[in-house]
Amino acid sequence: MSASQPVSADDGMLDLLAAMAATRLELAASDVEAHLGATAASLAFAIAAFVLALVALVFAGVVVIALFWDTHRVVASLATLLAYIVLALAFVARARSRWHTRPAAFAATLRELELDREAVREVA
């Protein structure tokens, strides 16, 4: 378009929509980056905690079995095994609960897109 031609309302609307789309894509990219960063950090801490907890549980189980080795070694072994199973099930339940209550990805982006859609409807 040359400088001598007037800018039509349609061209202005297209420029506005393109700018809005670019802004929303930048927001979506920012949302993805923040979500991935938080997820990676959470996973790293969860894995470290999981490994340390497993080591501690193994040693705790060995201590319980060693304490009862002369008198009730089978009962102590079974009790330790059952304790591990109950703990594992509790952690699975907690993980599932947290997974289902996690914040939605792209919430801010979707909210802004809805506001954009309403703004375009008002203008049109």
Helices and strands as residue ranges (DSSP letters): H 9-67, H 69-100, H 107-123
